Amino acid sequence: MAMKQEISTLLAKKMDRKDFLRHVGIAVVAATGFGAVMKSLNSGGSSKSQHVGYGDSAYGGSKQS
């Protein structure tokens, strides 16, 4: 409920183009930053890539180092 009130207050506020773009920019950064944090938490903080490409699977053969 509080979030809806805050959004309504923000939408009712008079602002110029610069203020509007600032608010939109902050919202975009917050949304993408939150997604990146959640993604890193779900991966367990592992820095090793989980990418499987050609040569990494049974169809591509085995990789020998």
C-alpha positions as CSV (number, residue, x, y, z in Angstrom):
1,M,0.0,0.0,0.0
2,A,2.7,2.5,0.9
3,M,4.4,1.9,-2.5
4,K,1.2,2.9,-4.3
5,Q,1.0,6.1,-2.3
6,E,4.6,7.0,-3.0
7,I,4.1,6.4,-6.8
8,S,0.9,8.5,-6.7
9,T,2.7,11.3,-4.9
10,L,5.6,11.1,-7.4
11,L,3.2,11.2,-10.4
12,A,1.3,14.2,-9.0
13,K,4.5,16.1,-8.4
14,K,5.3,18.9,-10.9
15,M,8.7,18.4,-12.5
16,D,10.5,19.4,-15.6
17,R,12.1,17.1,-18.1
18,K,15.4,17.0,-16.3
19,D,13.8,15.9,-13.0
20,F,11.7,13.3,-14.9
21,L,14.7,11.8,-16.7
22,R,16.6,11.7,-13.4
23,H,13.7,9.7,-11.7
24,V,13.4,7.4,-14.7
25,G,17.2,6.8,-14.7
26,I,17.3,6.0,-11.0
27,A,14.4,3.6,-11.4
28,V,16.2,1.8,-14.3
29,V,19.5,1.5,-12.4
30,A,17.6,0.3,-9.3
31,A,15.7,-2.4,-11.3
32,T,18.8,-3.6,-13.2
33,G,21.0,-3.5,-10.1
34,F,18.5,-5.5,-8.1
35,G,18.4,-8.1,-10.8
36,A,22.1,-8.4,-10.9
37,V,22.4,-8.8,-7.2
38,M,19.7,-11.5,-7.1
39,K,21.4,-13.3,-10.0
40,S,24.8,-13.3,-8.2
41,L,23.1,-14.6,-5.0
42,N,21.4,-17.4,-6.9
43,S,24.7,-18.5,-8.5
44,G,26.2,-19.0,-5.0
45,G,28.9,-16.4,-5.6
46,S,30.7,-18.7,-7.9
47,S,33.0,-16.9,-10.3
48,K,33.3,-20.0,-12.6
49,S,31.3,-19.8,-15.8
50,Q,28.5,-22.3,-16.2
51,H,28.6,-21.9,-20.0
52,V,28.3,-25.0,-22.0
53,G,29.3,-24.5,-25.6
54,Y,30.6,-26.5,-28.5
55,G,33.2,-28.9,-27.3
56,D,31.9,-28.9,-23.8
57,S,29.2,-31.4,-24.3
58,A,28.8,-35.0,-25.4
59,Y,28.0,-33.9,-28.9
60,G,31.1,-31.7,-29.2
61,G,33.5,-34.3,-27.9
62,S,35.7,-34.0,-24.8
63,K,38.0,-31.2,-23.9
64,Q,41.5,-32.1,-23.1
65,S,43.8,-29.5,-21.5
